Each structure stands twice: as C-alpha cells, then as structure tokens.
C-alpha cells in the first residue's frame, strides 16, 4: 500500500479544527491594487469594499476577496507605514469547535502566544456581552 501525504493526517474526530476560514495575505501598498486585479482576473473572486481595521502596529487597510459561494476568503492587508514584506504577518485562520481546548493543547506543547493587551478583553466584554468568567478564561 502506498501512502499519500493525506493518508497520515490527524483524524478529524480527535481535533476541534474543522476547516480553513481564511488565508490572510499581506501586501505592500505599491502592489495592492495589482493583487486585486490579478485575483479577480485569474481566480474569479470578487473584491469587497476595503475597510480599515486595527492591527498590532496601527490601522491596516483590509480588502476581502471571496468566491461566489464564500468558500474561499482571501483578506489582502496593507499597512502603508510598513515596507513590503516587513512586519505585517500573513496567517491562516481556522474554523474550530472548541477554541479554548485548542489553545490549552497548543500551550501545553510550548507554542508561544501573541501578547494581547487587557483592553482587548474589555472590548470583547462590551461588544459581545460575554460574562466575566468567560472573559477571564479567554484571557488566560
């Protein structure tokens, strides 16, 4: 029997990760519009209206590209004050059934976490009405 790269993956019953939510691509400001044109022309995705969102080092211009059925989302992020390829992370976000258990399992393996300021948790509480116990658990 020949094994392929997908034959030895993690059994879906043992992980709370279910799917990829989005693949976030950093773009230098000089080529951001070229990337939008390329993705719409070659892959047939639709460009949503750009929005400014807060990032670790200031405002980031984010433009989501998505397929008609929304099964693929590609946010293109531009931070005008950051040079191409320097300082604006690219990442993959996953759909998960139990983010707290997943975070605890990752911490147990020694995975370093992004330092999140306390006011973020105040924001979660105010915006979503989470109770204090849940907010404390998320902060932990």
Backbone torsions as a table, in degrees:
resi	resn	phi	psi	omega
1	UNK	NA	134.3	179.5
2	UNK	-101.6	126.8	178.1
3	UNK	-92.6	137.4	173.1
4	UNK	-99.9	174.2	-177.9
5	UNK	-62.0	-22.3	-178.3
6	UNK	-92.5	-8.9	180.0
7	UNK	-77.9	-15.8	-175.3
8	UNK	-115.1	22.3	-179.3
9	UNK	-76.3	-176.9	178.9
10	UNK	-78.3	134.1	176.5
11	UNK	-62.9	128.8	-177.6
12	UNK	-60.2	-22.6	179.7
13	UNK	-75.5	-13.8	-177.0
14	UNK	-104.4	2.6	-179.2
15	UNK	-132.0	143.4	176.1
16	UNK	-80.4	-7.1	179.3
17	UNK	-75.6	126.8	-175.2
18	UNK	-114.6	-30.2	-176.2
19	UNK	-165.9	168.7	171.7
20	UNK	-87.5	127.2	177.8
21	UNK	-84.3	-47.0	-178.6
22	UNK	-160.0	156.2	172.4
23	UNK	-118.1	114.6	-174.5
24	UNK	-93.8	124.4	-177.1
25	UNK	-113.8	124.3	176.3
26	UNK	-79.3	141.8	-179.8
27	UNK	-131.6	137.7	169.9
28	UNK	-70.9	145.9	-175.4
29	UNK	-59.5	-28.4	-176.5
30	UNK	-68.0	-24.5	-175.2
31	UNK	-122.0	10.0	-176.8
32	UNK	-61.2	-44.9	-179.9
33	UNK	-66.6	-33.7	175.6
34	UNK	-63.0	-40.4	179.7
35	UNK	-64.1	-40.9	177.7
36	UNK	-61.7	-46.7	179.5
37	UNK	-62.0	-43.6	179.5
38	UNK	-61.8	-49.7	-176.7
39	UNK	-65.6	-38.1	178.8
40	UNK	-71.8	-37.5	-177.9
41	UNK	-74.2	-46.0	-173.2
42	UNK	-85.3	-41.0	-174.4
43	UNK	-104.8	-6.4	176.7
44	UNK	70.2	21.8	176.8
45	UNK	-80.8	161.3	179.2
46	UNK	-104.7	138.7	178.4
47	UNK	-92.1	123.0	173.8
48	UNK	-81.4	167.8	177.4
49	UNK	-63.7	136.8	178.4
50	UNK	-66.7	152.4	177.5
51	UNK	-136.6	153.0	173.7
52	UNK	-98.8	127.7	-178.7
53	UNK	-126.4	150.3	178.6
54	UNK	-71.9	140.0	176.2
55	UNK	-127.9	176.9	-177.4
56	UNK	-59.9	-26.2	-177.6
57	UNK	-122.6	23.9	178.7
58	UNK	126.4	-169.7	-178.1
59	UNK	-69.6	142.0	179.2
60	UNK	-124.1	131.9	174.2
61	UNK	-83.0	121.9	-177.7
62	UNK	-120.4	129.4	176.5
63	UNK	-127.7	117.1	-177.5
64	UNK	-87.1	130.5	173.7
65	UNK	-107.6	134.1	-179.0
66	UNK	-145.5	154.6	174.3
67	UNK	-75.9	165.2	-177.5
68	UNK	-58.1	-35.6	-179.4
69	UNK	-92.0	5.1	179.6
70	UNK	62.3	16.4	178.9
71	UNK	-75.0	-19.4	176.0
72	UNK	-125.3	124.7	175.5
73	UNK	-123.7	129.6	178.4
74	UNK	-127.3	92.1	173.7
75	UNK	-71.5	128.9	174.1
76	UNK	-101.4	119.8	-176.4
77	UNK	-111.8	134.8	179.4
78	UNK	-129.4	126.3	171.3
79	UNK	-113.3	103.5	-172.2
80	UNK	-56.3	-27.5	-177.0
81	UNK	-85.3	-1.2	-179.2
82	UNK	-110.4	132.4	179.4
83	UNK	-69.1	157.8	-178.2
84	UNK	-50.9	126.1	174.3
85	UNK	75.5	4.3	-176.2
86	UNK	-118.7	106.0	167.8
87	UNK	96.6	-12.0	178.7
88	UNK	-107.1	105.8	-171.8
89	UNK	-69.9	148.5	169.9
90	UNK	-99.5	148.5	-178.8
91	UNK	-155.2	165.9	174.4
92	UNK	-117.5	132.2	177.3
93	UNK	-109.4	138.6	-175.6
94	UNK	-113.1	151.5	168.9
95	UNK	-82.4	132.4	-173.0
96	UNK	-140.4	141.3	179.9
97	UNK	-86.0	-18.5	-179.5
98	UNK	-152.4	84.8	-174.4
99	UNK	-66.7	-31.7	-179.8
100	UNK	-68.4	-44.9	177.0
101	UNK	-63.5	-39.5	179.1
102	UNK	-65.1	-42.6	178.4
103	UNK	-63.9	-41.0	178.2
104	UNK	-64.3	-41.7	178.1
105	UNK	-63.9	-40.1	178.7
106	UNK	-65.8	-41.7	178.7
107	UNK	-63.5	-36.8	-179.7
108	UNK	-64.9	-25.0	178.0
109	UNK	-87.5	-3.9	179.1
110	UNK	94.1	9.0	179.7
111	UNK	-62.1	126.3	177.6
112	UNK	-74.3	143.9	-178.9
113	UNK	-110.5	151.5	173.3
114	UNK	-63.9	133.6	176.7
115	UNK	-74.5	122.2	-176.9
116	UNK	-111.0	127.3	-179.5
117	UNK	-68.1	151.6	-177.6
118	UNK	-58.0	-32.7	-176.7
119	UNK	-65.9	-19.3	175.3
120	UNK	-63.0	-40.7	-179.2
121	UNK	-72.4	-31.4	172.2
122	UNK	-62.6	-41.2	178.3
123	UNK	-61.4	-45.7	178.9
124	UNK	-58.7	-43.6	-179.2
125	UNK	-63.0	-46.4	-178.6
126	UNK	-69.3	-41.8	-176.0
127	UNK	-75.7	-41.9	-173.8
128	UNK	-106.3	-5.4	178.2
129	UNK	70.7	25.2	178.3
130	UNK	-63.9	144.0	177.6
131	UNK	-75.1	163.0	-174.5
132	UNK	-60.1	-35.2	-178.8
133	UNK	-65.7	-42.9	179.0
134	UNK	-66.8	-43.0	179.0
135	UNK	-60.7	-41.7	178.2
136	UNK	-64.3	-38.5	179.4
137	UNK	-67.5	-40.5	176.9
138	UNK	-64.5	-41.0	178.5
139	UNK	-64.1	-35.7	178.9
140	UNK	-65.7	NA	NA
